[in-house]
């Protein structure tokens, strides 16, 4: 029987939503492994909208769920309609949306808060000992929600972000782009992806390993 894996999206585009390559590679490797995917996202306004050709904030508003539906080819559910009981595992691609729309790490750093519907699914999955994968900047979500359990996480090299996740209670593990950090006790798998880069072929190696390690524990 195939495993059902939730993929939590935060919009569409590296600077204000989900990193498109990371999300696509996650879905590709899950599909290749025979897993069933359930894309999900919160129903809320994006923190900001970025013109990806200039990197500048533009004066328009977009909804996280609507933008994430682009990546999911329209097959997506609101995260408020998803629970740990629906899933065998969950994976969070990165992109600034994970740090802007799923939590406010982009502005609050180690003092960030995670939106309630995301916090709920992470805690439910953890409580049911179901595996969770976080890539790129998304491990900050695990650090904040699971900080009291001292999860072992990676965001790649030592940096201001790695210091912040440790301030939130996590233990940072230095890790290459082609590798993963596995916390067996908390059933959390992380990989740096575009926190290190530099390109799609590089991040694919770590994402493939993350998908395989998550499925192995599902």
VMD Tcl script that draws the C-alpha trace (Angstrom):
set ca {
  {0.00 0.00 0.00}
  {1.45 3.40 -0.98}
  {2.28 5.95 1.67}
  {0.33 9.21 1.77}
  {2.59 12.22 2.21}
  {1.48 15.79 2.82}
  {3.47 18.52 1.07}
  {2.94 21.85 2.82}
  {3.26 24.78 0.41}
  {3.57 28.47 1.26}
  {2.81 30.17 -2.05}
  {4.63 30.06 -5.38}
  {8.06 31.62 -5.84}
  {11.28 31.62 -3.87}
  {11.09 35.19 -2.53}
  {7.50 35.21 -1.28}
  {6.28 31.59 -1.36}
  {7.51 28.04 -1.86}
  {10.79 27.55 -3.71}
  {9.54 26.10 -6.98}
  {12.44 23.72 -7.67}
  {12.37 22.37 -4.11}
  {8.62 21.80 -4.23}
  {8.76 20.23 -7.70}
  {11.66 17.94 -6.82}
  {9.85 16.85 -3.67}
  {6.76 15.92 -5.67}
  {8.86 14.22 -8.34}
  {10.82 12.04 -5.93}
  {7.67 11.16 -3.99}
  {5.90 10.19 -7.20}
  {8.83 8.18 -8.45}
  {8.86 6.26 -5.16}
  {5.18 5.41 -5.58}
  {3.90 7.63 -2.76}
  {0.54 9.36 -2.85}
  {0.87 13.11 -2.32}
  {-1.51 15.54 -0.71}
  {-0.59 19.17 -1.34}
  {-1.87 21.59 1.25}
  {-1.48 25.26 2.18}
  {-3.01 27.80 4.53}
  {-5.78 30.16 3.45}
  {-4.30 33.58 4.18}
  {-2.75 36.64 2.58}
  {0.95 36.51 1.71}
  {3.13 38.70 3.92}
  {4.35 40.42 0.77}
  {4.50 40.01 -3.00}
  {7.88 40.18 -4.72}
  {8.60 40.97 -8.35}
  {11.01 38.09 -8.99}
  {12.64 39.92 -11.90}
  {13.77 42.80 -9.66}
  {13.56 41.44 -6.11}
  {11.39 44.41 -5.15}
  {8.19 44.40 -3.13}
  {5.18 45.34 -5.25}
  {1.89 46.89 -4.14}
  {-0.48 44.01 -4.69}
  {-1.86 41.22 -2.57}
  {-1.95 37.49 -3.22}
  {-3.36 34.56 -1.28}
  {-1.04 31.77 -0.16}
  {-3.55 29.02 -0.99}
  {-4.33 30.35 -4.47}
  {-0.66 30.75 -5.36}
  {0.25 27.32 -3.94}
  {-2.46 25.80 -6.12}
  {-0.32 26.72 -9.13}
  {2.41 24.36 -7.93}
  {-0.11 21.66 -7.10}
  {-1.78 21.89 -10.55}
  {-5.00 22.71 -8.72}
  {-5.00 19.55 -6.62}
  {-4.68 21.05 -3.16}
  {-6.50 21.13 0.18}
  {-6.62 23.82 2.83}
  {-4.41 22.85 5.73}
  {-7.27 23.40 8.16}
  {-8.96 20.43 6.46}
  {-5.95 18.12 6.94}
  {-4.90 16.26 10.09}
  {-2.14 13.83 10.99}
  {-4.68 11.03 10.70}
  {-4.86 11.70 6.95}
  {-1.12 11.27 6.44}
  {1.75 8.85 6.88}
  {4.34 11.65 6.65}
  {4.66 15.34 5.84}
  {7.31 17.41 4.03}
  {7.86 21.17 4.05}
  {9.73 22.61 1.03}
  {11.60 25.86 1.62}
  {11.44 29.27 0.01}
  {10.92 32.54 1.87}
  {7.22 31.75 2.11}
  {8.05 29.19 4.78}
  {9.63 32.00 6.81}
  {7.04 34.66 5.89}
  {3.69 32.92 5.46}
  {3.93 29.75 7.57}
  {5.72 31.61 10.34}
  {7.25 35.07 10.80}
  {10.90 34.04 11.11}
  {11.81 36.42 8.29}
  {11.00 39.40 10.51}
  {11.13 38.02 14.06}
  {14.04 35.57 13.92}
  {14.33 33.37 17.01}
  {11.31 35.16 18.51}
  {9.09 33.96 15.67}
  {5.70 32.34 15.95}
  {4.28 29.65 13.65}
  {0.74 30.06 12.34}
  {-1.70 27.90 14.34}
  {-2.75 25.54 11.56}
  {0.88 24.67 10.75}
  {1.83 24.33 14.41}
  {-1.13 21.97 14.85}
  {-0.10 19.59 12.06}
  {3.56 19.52 13.18}
  {2.57 18.73 16.76}
  {0.04 16.11 15.67}
  {2.56 14.36 13.43}
  {5.17 14.44 16.20}
  {2.70 13.13 18.76}
  {1.80 10.22 16.48}
  {5.49 9.53 15.76}
  {5.04 10.11 12.06}
  {8.06 11.37 10.07}
  {8.42 14.97 8.98}
  {10.83 16.47 6.47}
  {11.94 20.11 6.35}
  {14.27 21.65 3.76}
  {16.06 24.93 3.16}
  {14.71 27.57 5.61}
  {11.70 25.42 6.66}
  {13.59 23.74 9.57}
  {13.01 26.97 11.53}
  {9.39 25.83 11.79}
  {10.45 22.58 13.42}
  {12.84 24.44 15.70}
  {10.08 26.71 16.96}
  {7.29 24.13 17.29}
  {9.43 21.25 18.56}
  {12.08 23.23 20.39}
  {11.15 21.74 23.76}
  {12.06 18.30 22.33}
  {15.55 19.49 21.25}
  {15.30 18.32 17.63}
  {18.49 17.86 15.59}
  {18.20 19.99 12.46}
  {20.28 21.38 9.65}
  {20.13 24.57 7.65}
  {23.54 23.78 6.15}
  {26.48 25.79 7.41}
  {26.80 27.66 10.66}
  {25.09 31.02 10.20}
  {22.74 33.50 11.80}
  {19.91 31.08 10.96}
  {21.66 28.13 12.63}
  {22.23 30.29 15.72}
  {18.54 31.19 15.73}
  {17.36 27.57 15.56}
  {19.61 26.78 18.52}
  {18.13 29.73 20.42}
  {14.74 28.12 19.83}
  {15.90 24.86 21.43}
  {17.07 22.82 18.44}
  {20.53 21.36 17.97}
  {22.08 22.40 14.68}
  {23.99 19.86 12.60}
  {26.33 21.13 9.88}
  {25.41 19.39 6.64}
  {26.27 19.48 2.94}
  {23.72 20.14 0.21}
  {23.87 16.49 -0.89}
  {23.20 15.12 2.60}
  {20.50 14.97 5.27}
  {20.35 15.22 9.03}
  {18.14 12.53 10.59}
  {16.75 12.88 14.11}
  {15.49 9.40 14.91}
  {14.05 10.33 18.29}
  {11.85 13.10 16.89}
  {11.44 11.47 13.46}
  {12.57 14.64 11.70}
  {14.65 14.73 8.50}
  {16.23 17.95 7.19}
  {18.41 19.00 4.26}
  {19.92 22.42 3.38}
  {18.78 22.61 -0.27}
  {19.04 26.24 -1.45}
  {20.40 27.45 1.88}
  {23.63 26.22 0.28}
  {22.76 25.56 -3.37}
  {24.18 26.41 -5.78}
  {21.91 24.82 -8.41}
  {19.03 22.46 -9.05}
  {21.25 19.42 -9.67}
  {22.96 20.02 -6.32}
  {19.82 20.47 -4.22}
  {18.18 17.47 -5.92}
  {20.67 15.13 -4.27}
  {19.72 16.16 -0.75}
  {16.00 16.36 -1.51}
  {16.00 12.84 -2.94}
  {17.69 11.57 0.22}
  {15.23 13.45 2.41}
  {12.26 11.95 0.56}
  {13.72 8.45 0.82}
  {14.50 8.80 4.53}
  {11.02 10.15 5.26}
  {9.34 7.33 3.32}
  {11.54 4.75 5.03}
  {10.06 5.83 8.36}
  {6.46 6.26 7.21}
}
mol new
graphics top color blue
foreach p $ca { graphics top sphere $p radius 0.5 }
foreach p [lrange $ca 0 end-1] q [lrange $ca 1 end] { graphics top cylinder $p $q radius 0.2 }
display resetview
